[in-house]
Amino acid sequence: MYAQTAVTHKEYFNSVFSFFKSFCVNGYTPQLIIVRDNRTKKTYSAISFTMQLPCFNVFKDMFYSLNVKKITDNTYELLTPRGLAFLIMDDGSQHRSGLHLSVYAFSIEDVDKLMFVLQDKFNLRCSIHYNRDNKLRIYIFKESMDKLIFLVSSYFVK
């Protein structure tokens, strides 16, 4: 399932849905759902779509092990500026003059792998930060923001 909770993100949701619409049943309409944040105990309305096609199993097998997200050994080859843009739009947030990537679902080893790709392939200055719940985030420093914006801005959805 793919979902966005904020109404302000509907344009982004529609952009992602447009990629996958041809894999949905004809006339499929995204669903409005209620999502409960177990941490804050708040509920949010969200828009979502779900697909369960065997052709996507190769990606599930590549990026999940025993239902746990993972960074693959070939992430260096796979991650493109467009993919980085979608990672930021899904899991990024501005922090002071830099950017946090919320990588909560990954092990510290996988976060290290991803950070290496960001540093070596894209020449971005990064470090590991922890949020108040002690969950992992990658911080991209202010001095790398111009380079990052140049790499990803043409792929961003408003």
C-alpha atoms as one frame of an Amber mdcrd trajectory, in Angstrom:
protein
   0.000   0.000   0.000   1.160   3.519  -0.763  -0.387   6.411   1.175   0.033
  10.109   1.857  -1.516  11.603   4.972  -1.395  15.309   4.246  -3.901  16.839
   1.867  -1.128  19.240   0.885   0.728  16.206  -0.547  -2.103  15.218  -2.887
  -0.259  16.480  -5.984   2.718  14.313  -5.062   0.435  11.343  -4.361  -1.189
  11.787  -7.778   2.240  11.866  -9.418   3.244   8.566  -7.768  -0.148   7.033
  -8.557   0.242   8.005 -12.230   3.356   5.769 -12.391   1.406   2.763 -11.144
  -2.094   3.421 -12.476  -1.601   1.139 -15.480  -0.972  -1.735 -13.044  -4.321
  -1.183 -11.325  -7.703  -2.510 -12.377  -9.399  -0.282 -14.964 -11.284   2.499
 -13.242  -9.458   1.993  -9.942  -9.875   4.967  -7.630  -7.495   5.698  -4.743
  -9.093   5.164  -1.355  -9.519   7.519   1.579  -8.399   5.801   4.776  -7.891
   6.682   8.431  -4.346   6.205   9.768  -3.473   6.090  13.458   0.004   7.212
  14.516   0.835   4.838  17.373   3.530   7.190  18.666   1.352  10.308  18.981
  -2.009   8.489  19.239  -3.407  10.926  16.632  -5.495   9.880  13.650  -5.134
  11.280  10.155  -7.032  10.898   6.949  -4.963   9.654   4.053  -5.310   8.762
   0.412  -3.905   5.406  -0.687  -3.685   2.767  -3.358  -2.729  -0.901  -3.195
  -1.341  -3.285  -5.792  -0.480  -6.938  -5.403   0.963  -8.169  -8.668   3.551
 -10.928  -9.060   5.623  -8.709 -11.382   6.572  -6.584  -8.337   7.853  -9.545
  -6.295  11.353  -9.122  -7.712  11.509  -5.676  -6.076  10.099  -6.950  -2.797
  12.721  -9.693  -2.776  15.433  -7.149  -3.598  14.530  -4.593  -0.917  13.061
  -6.755   1.874  14.423  -9.693   3.823  11.940 -11.455   6.103   9.670  -8.371
   5.755  12.452  -6.041   6.927  13.572  -3.230   4.612  17.165  -3.399   3.437
  19.669  -1.431   1.393  21.024  -3.670  -1.349  24.695  -4.100  -2.153  24.040
  -2.605  -5.617  22.389   0.575  -4.329  25.348   2.522  -5.700  24.365   1.466
  -9.214  20.593   1.657  -8.641  20.198   5.034  -6.920  19.820   7.837  -9.446
  19.129  11.541  -8.902  15.470  10.807  -9.698  15.377   8.022  -7.100  17.045
  10.320  -4.591  14.383  12.944  -5.299  11.639  10.430  -4.495  13.464   9.326
  -1.346  13.548  12.962  -0.231   9.905  13.605  -1.152   8.830  10.480   0.763
  11.150  10.563   3.777  12.946  13.913   3.796  12.403  16.972   5.927  14.142
  20.299   6.198  16.256  20.661   9.309  17.774  24.076   9.855  19.747  24.727
   6.658  20.168  21.043   5.838  17.988  17.994   5.275  17.056  14.923   7.289
  16.266  11.622   5.598  14.205   9.483   7.942  15.634   5.993   7.533  13.959
   4.561  10.625  13.258   1.143   9.117  16.890   0.369   8.268  19.659  -1.149
  10.346  22.709   0.952  11.183  24.697  -1.133   8.658  22.200  -0.313   5.911
  22.180   3.368   6.842  25.979   3.302   6.531  25.650   1.763   3.040  23.172
   4.431   1.955  25.265   7.215   3.446  28.314   5.921   1.554  26.357   6.148
  -1.715  25.260   9.697  -0.932  28.834  10.685  -0.071  30.752   8.830  -2.782
  28.360   8.883  -5.752  26.734  12.275  -5.201  29.521  13.947  -3.202  27.152
  15.018  -0.414  28.416  15.700   3.106  26.315  13.588   5.493  26.221  12.233
   8.995  24.006  10.006  11.090  21.607  11.700  13.485  19.071  10.237  15.866
  15.605  11.629  16.498  14.120  12.010  19.978  12.915   8.379  19.803  16.498
   7.261  19.072  15.626   6.348  15.467  18.142   6.793  12.672  18.237   9.685
  10.237  20.780  10.795   7.681  21.576  14.491   7.834  22.757  16.241   4.673
  24.730  19.324   5.642  24.025  22.886   4.529  27.169  23.025   2.389  25.809
  20.147   0.253  22.353  21.600  -0.256  23.128  23.545  -3.466  24.576  20.387
  -5.016  21.616  18.316  -3.810  19.091  20.813  -5.173  20.881  20.805  -8.534
  20.749  16.975  -8.631  17.097  16.486  -7.717  15.101  19.669  -8.374  13.994
  18.752 -11.887  12.338  15.594 -10.492  10.503  17.248  -7.608   6.727  17.435
  -7.534   5.451  20.627  -5.965
